[in-house]
Amino acid sequence: MQFYQTIKSYYLALVAIVILAMTAQTAWAADWPSYITDVVLVGGTEQEAQNAKSGYSGYTWCSNSLNYGTGGETIYIGYKTSNSADTDGGYITDFIVVDAVDHNPPSSVYCKGHTYYLCDAAGGDHFANTNHGNLTSKATSGWNIYLYYTKANFSDKRAVSSINITIGEDTKSGSIDCYKKDGTLLEENISLNRNVKNTPFVFMHISTATKVNRPNPEPTSYINLTYNGSPKNLFSTSYTNNNSGTVFYRLGDTGSYTTDVSSLKATKAGSYRVWYYSGASDYGNSSVDYAHLRNVTIAKSPNSGATVTCADALESAGPSPSITGTNLSTGAKTYKYSTSQNGTYTTTVPTTA
């Protein structure tokens, strides 16, 4: 008796050969968070401050004046963000204010183990050039307070993502601190109107986040990879990072990072999670918090030229089918049988009469 058989496999479908070219992709810029790269104070009369803003395209401006309620000059703070700055030294990581005592603030101060720089000031001549951005400029009294920033790396891998100026004593908690010129702490959570009589409290708050270290340009991962039984590179091995720092990679959610992009290989069909970041070696080795995720997929192989054969079954033995063809090394093969060519096929092996 001649038996007819078909095959059905999750991995092996009888389809035409499709040749898929191995192409590459990079992450969209929007995938990366933005942090503050530049900051400026504009001040003077209201008109001078507003006019100065026009020279800073792309900046976000806090609506409250830092000199609110003092009767002095109007002062606004603006900042610019980016998600593609140099990962080491490109983003602002902290702010402080310094009581300079007089109207001649130092261009930088060393504080908390880092160098902080005097914030740029623009606008009216008195505010920008005579008072050098004094936050109590033309107030009747008050400390001579100046704003400073740093782009130094902190142990918590922070970057500043936004600034908020709040009004009222109940908004004090979490605001920035004031230091002396020698870097010693003078007062925590200081009001920017410190010692200006009969004025509301004004506080500066910053939001920080763990910095995601971005390579420039993006490393290139491959798409349209298809299983063929051989190991495949998941990322292009031809890559140069233009940002300072080295690019580190990790295949999967655990284990150590490596600089060897050629080690990112896989053979079996499936989706592979690759984490990467740019920076010093202490960024990201213990956590994916500092890295960026890219999913790379190896597709299942299309079957080609499958042929099923089965010798005539004798009364003393059941059928013993076999299969040959292209790309048949993966997947479970399931044989179905029927006692007639156009009959119903099942997995039940026919027995001899």
C-alpha positions in Angstrom: 0.0 0.0 0.0 1.3 3.5 -0.9 0.9 6.1 1.8 0.8 9.8 1.1 2.2 12.3 3.6 2.6 16.0 4.2 4.7 17.9 6.6 3.7 20.8 8.8 6.3 22.7 10.9 6.1 25.9 13.0 9.5 26.8 11.6 9.3 25.3 8.1 6.7 26.6 5.7 6.6 25.6 2.1 7.1 29.1 0.6 9.1 30.6 -2.2 12.6 31.6 -1.5 12.9 35.2 -0.5 16.3 36.8 -0.6 16.5 39.4 2.2 19.4 41.9 2.0 21.2 42.7 5.2 20.6 46.4 5.9 21.3 48.6 8.8 19.4 50.9 11.2 20.2 53.6 13.7 18.0 54.8 16.6 15.8 57.8 16.1 17.0 60.9 17.9 13.7 61.2 19.8 14.6 57.9 21.6 17.2 59.7 23.7 16.2 62.0 26.6 17.3 65.7 26.6 19.4 67.5 29.2 20.5 71.1 29.7 23.6 72.1 27.7 23.5 76.0 28.0 22.1 78.5 30.5 21.9 82.3 30.5 20.4 85.1 32.7 18.8 88.1 31.0 18.0 91.2 33.0 17.5 94.9 33.3 14.2 96.6 32.7 11.4 94.4 31.6 11.9 95.6 28.0 15.7 95.0 28.2 15.1 91.5 29.5 12.6 90.7 26.8 14.8 92.1 24.0 17.7 90.0 25.3 15.6 86.8 25.0 15.4 87.2 21.3 19.1 86.6 21.0 18.8 83.0 22.4 16.8 81.0 19.9 15.7 77.6 21.1 15.9 78.4 24.8 13.2 77.6 27.4 12.4 80.5 29.7 11.2 80.3 33.3 8.2 82.6 33.7 9.0 83.9 37.2 11.7 86.6 37.7 14.6 85.5 39.9 14.4 89.0 41.4 10.6 88.9 42.0 9.2 91.4 44.3 12.4 93.3 45.2 11.8 96.4 43.2 15.1 95.7 41.5 15.8 94.7 37.9 13.8 92.0 36.2 15.8 88.8 35.8 14.8 85.7 33.8 16.7 82.4 33.4 16.7 80.5 30.1 18.2 77.2 29.2 18.8 75.1 26.1 18.5 71.3 25.9 19.9 68.6 23.6 19.9 64.9 23.3 23.1 64.7 21.3 25.8 66.7 23.2 29.1 65.2 24.1 28.4 62.7 26.8 31.4 63.7 28.9 31.2 67.5 29.6 28.4 68.4 27.3 25.6 68.5 29.8 25.1 70.7 32.9 25.1 68.5 36.0 24.5 70.9 38.9 23.8 74.5 39.9 24.7 76.5 43.0 24.6 80.2 44.0 27.5 82.0 45.6 27.5 85.0 47.9 30.3 87.0 46.4 30.0 89.7 49.1 30.7 92.4 46.5 29.9 93.0 42.8 33.0 91.2 41.5 32.2 87.5 41.5 35.0 85.1 40.5 34.7 83.5 37.1 34.8 80.0 38.8 34.7 78.5 42.2 35.8 75.0 43.4 32.9 73.5 45.4 31.8 69.9 46.3 34.8 68.5 44.5 34.0 70.2 41.2 34.7 73.4 39.4 31.6 75.6 38.9 31.5 78.5 36.4 29.7 81.9 36.6 26.5 81.9 34.5 26.5 84.2 31.5 24.4 87.4 31.8 22.9 89.5 29.0 20.4 92.4 28.8 20.8 95.9 30.2 24.3 97.2 30.7 23.9 97.6 34.4 22.8 94.0 35.0 25.1 92.3 32.5 28.3 94.3 32.8 28.2 96.4 36.0 26.6 93.8 38.2 27.7 90.7 36.2 24.3 88.9 36.7 23.8 89.7 40.4 20.5 88.1 41.3 19.6 91.0 43.6 20.6 93.7 41.1 19.2 97.1 42.0 17.3 95.8 45.0 17.3 98.0 48.0 19.3 95.4 50.1 20.2 91.8 50.0 23.2 89.5 49.5 25.2 89.7 46.3 24.2 86.3 45.0 25.5 84.8 41.7 24.5 81.7 39.8 27.1 79.1 38.9 26.9 75.8 37.0 29.1 72.8 36.4 29.3 70.1 33.7 31.5 67.8 35.8 30.6 64.1 36.1 29.0 63.1 39.5 29.0 59.6 40.9 25.3 59.3 40.4 25.7 60.0 36.7 23.3 62.9 36.8 22.4 65.6 34.3 20.0 68.5 34.7 16.9 68.2 32.6 14.9 71.3 33.7 14.8 74.4 35.9 11.9 75.9 37.8 11.7 79.2 39.7 9.1 79.1 42.5 7.5 81.8 44.7 6.6 81.4 48.3 8.2 80.0 51.5 6.3 76.7 51.1 8.3 75.9 48.0 11.7 76.0 49.7 12.3 72.2 50.1 14.7 70.8 47.5 15.9 74.2 46.2 19.5 74.9 45.4 22.1 75.9 48.1 24.4 78.9 48.6 28.1 78.7 49.1 30.9 81.1 49.9 33.6 81.9 47.4 35.9 79.4 49.1 33.5 76.6 48.4 32.1 76.1 51.9 28.4 75.8 52.5 26.7 79.1 53.6 23.0 78.2 53.5 20.9 75.3 52.3 17.8 75.9 50.1 18.4 79.7 49.9 15.9 82.2 48.8 17.4 84.2 45.8 16.0 87.3 47.5 18.0 86.6 50.6 18.1 89.5 53.1 16.0 91.7 50.8 13.4 93.1 53.3 9.6 92.7 52.8 9.9 90.5 49.7 8.5 87.1 48.9 10.7 84.0 49.0 12.1 83.0 45.6 13.7 79.6 45.1 15.4 77.8 42.2 14.7 74.1 41.7 16.5 71.8 39.3 15.3 68.4 38.0 18.1 65.8 37.5 18.0 62.4 35.8 20.5 59.6 35.3 22.3 60.6 32.2 21.9 58.2 29.3 25.3 58.4 27.5 24.8 58.7 23.8 27.4 57.8 21.2 27.7 60.1 18.2 26.8 58.9 15.6 24.6 56.0 16.7 26.2 52.5 16.4 24.7 50.7 13.5 22.6 47.5 14.0 21.5 45.2 11.3 17.9 44.5 10.2 16.5 41.8 7.9 18.8 39.2 9.3 17.7 35.7 8.5 18.8 32.4 10.0 21.1 30.3 7.9 22.9 28.2 10.5 25.9 30.5 10.9 26.7 33.1 13.5 25.7 36.7 12.5 27.0 40.0 13.6 24.2 42.0 15.3 26.0 45.4 14.9 28.3 46.8 12.3 32.0 46.3 13.2 32.9 49.5 11.2 32.2 52.3 13.7 33.9 55.4 15.0 32.5 57.4 18.0 33.0 61.2 17.6 32.1 61.9 21.2 34.7 61.6 23.9 34.5 58.3 25.7 34.4 54.7 24.5 31.3 52.8 23.3 30.5 49.8 25.5 28.1 47.0 24.5 26.2 44.3 26.3 24.2 41.4 24.7 21.3 40.7 27.1 20.2 42.2 30.4 22.9 40.8 32.5 26.7 40.4 32.5 29.5 42.7 31.7 29.9 45.3 29.0 32.5 45.0 26.3 34.1 47.3 23.8 34.4 44.4 21.3 31.4 45.0 18.9 32.4 41.9 16.9 31.5 39.8 19.9 27.8 40.7 19.4 26.8 37.6 17.5 23.9 35.2 17.4 23.0 32.2 15.4 19.4 31.1 16.2 16.3 32.9 15.1 14.9 35.3 17.7 15.0 38.8 19.1 18.2 40.0 20.9 18.5 42.8 23.3 21.7 44.9 23.0 22.5 47.7 25.5 25.1 50.3 24.7 26.4 53.7 25.9 29.3 56.1 25.4 31.5 57.3 28.3 34.1 56.2 30.8 34.3 52.6 31.8 32.4 53.2 35.1 29.2 54.2 33.3 26.8 51.3 33.1 28.8 48.3 34.0 26.5 47.4 36.8 23.2 48.6 35.5 21.3 49.2 32.2 20.1 52.5 33.7 23.0 54.4 32.0 22.7 52.6 28.6 20.3 52.5 25.6 18.5 49.5 24.3 18.4 48.3 20.7 16.4 45.1 19.7 18.0 43.1 16.8 16.0 40.3 15.2 17.1 37.2 13.3 14.1 36.0 11.3 13.2 32.3 10.9 14.5 30.9 7.7 12.1 30.4 4.8 12.0 26.7 3.7 13.1 26.0 0.1 12.7 22.9 -2.0 11.3 20.5 0.7 10.8 17.0 -0.6 9.1 14.2 1.5 9.7 10.6 0.5 8.3 7.4 1.9 9.0 3.9 0.7 6.1 1.6 0.0 4.9 0.1 3.3 4.8 -3.6 3.6 2.4 -5.6 5.7 5.0 -6.1 8.3 5.9 -2.4 8.8 4.4 1.1 9.0 5.5 4.0 6.9 9.0 5.7 7.5 9.0 9.1 5.9 12.1 11.3 5.4 12.6 14.9 4.3 15.3 16.8 2.4 15.6 20.4 1.3 17.2 23.8 2.1 17.4 25.4 5.6 15.7 22.5 7.4 18.0 22.3 10.4 15.7 24.0 12.9 12.2 23.4 14.0 10.2 20.3 14.9 8.9 18.3 11.9 5.4 16.9 12.2 4.2 14.3 9.7 0.6 13.8 8.8 -0.8 10.8 7.0 -3.7 9.8 4.8 -4.6 6.5 3.1 -5.7 8.4 0.0 -4.2 11.4 -1.8 -7.2 13.6 -1.3 -8.3 12.2 2.0 -8.1 13.6 5.5 -4.6 13.9 7.0 -3.9 13.2 10.6 -0.9 12.5 12.8 -2.1 8.9 13.3 0.4 6.5 11.7 -1.6 4.1 9.5 -1.2 0.4 10.2 -1.1 -2.4 7.7 -4.3 -4.4 7.0 
